[in-house]
Every structure is written in C-alpha cells, then in structure tokens.
Amino acid sequence: MASSSKNKTTMAKRNRENKVREKQMRKAARKAARKLEPANGPAVPEALSPEEAEEAEAVKAAEIAAALERLEA
C-alpha cells in the first residue's frame, strides 16, 4: 500500500543538486570562453597598451557574461 503523504526533498539533496547545476554552469562558461578565444593564442596580444588591454579584457568578460545569460535562459 502506498502512503498518501508526499516525500519531502531534504536540504542535503537540494544542496547537492545546486552544486551540480553550478558546476555545469562553470563548465559551460569555460567552454564559451574557449570558443571566443582564437585558436592561435590568447585574446589579448602583448602589443597593446595597458589601457587597450584592459578594454579588451572588459569586452571579453562582457562576451562571456552574455554567453552565460544565453545558457541560463
């Protein structure tokens, strides 16, 4: 005979599931970052001035954030 009460999910199980989801998101972010990076080396060449390098890093971070948002949606 089945019980009529619902089984409750424990906090430990929820925490494990959230940890797995976060790990998958980090993995997807790394994958997106690899796709954005050119095949022959890092995205920021050393010939840039420090200001240009900072701007390039900011653009790269924005692209990664946009990729993460698309994955979450």
N, C-alpha and C positions, 0 to 999 in steps of 0.2 A: 504494500500500500504506500503510495506517495504522500509525502507530507504536504500540507496546504500552505505552509509558510515559505516565503522566498528565502533563499540563501543569500546572505549579505557578503559582499566582497570585502575582504579585510584591507586595512590600510597598507599592510605589507605588500599585498598583491598589487594594489594601486601604485605604490611606490616603485615596484619592480617594472610595471608596465610603463610608467612615466620615464623611468631611466632608459628603457629600451627605445622609446619614442625619441628622447633627446639624443641618444647615441645615433639613431638613424638620421636625425636632422643634421648632426655634426658631420656625419659621413657624406650626406648629400651636399653640404656646404663645401667640404673638401673637394668633392668631385666637380662641383660647379667652378671652384677656383682653378682646378687643373685644366678645365675646358677653356677658361678665359686666358690662361697663361699660354704664350706662344710655345711651340714645340722646341725651339732652339735655345731657350733660356728664360731668365726671369723677366717679368713685365716691365721693370724699371731699369733702363740701361744706366751705366755709371757716368755717361757723358752729360747727364742732366745736372742742372744747378740744384742746390738743396731745395729751393722753393718749387722748382718744377718736379722734383722727385716727390715732395710732399703732396703736391697736387695730383700727381699720377697715382699715388697710394690712396688718396681720398676717392678718386674715381673708381679705382679697383674695389675699394671697400663698398662703395655705393652699388657697384655691379653685383657684388656677392650678396649684399643685403637684398637687392631686387630679386636675385635668383632664389634666395631663401623664402621670400614672400610668395613667389610663384609656387614653390614646393608646398608651402603651408596651406595655400588656398585650395 
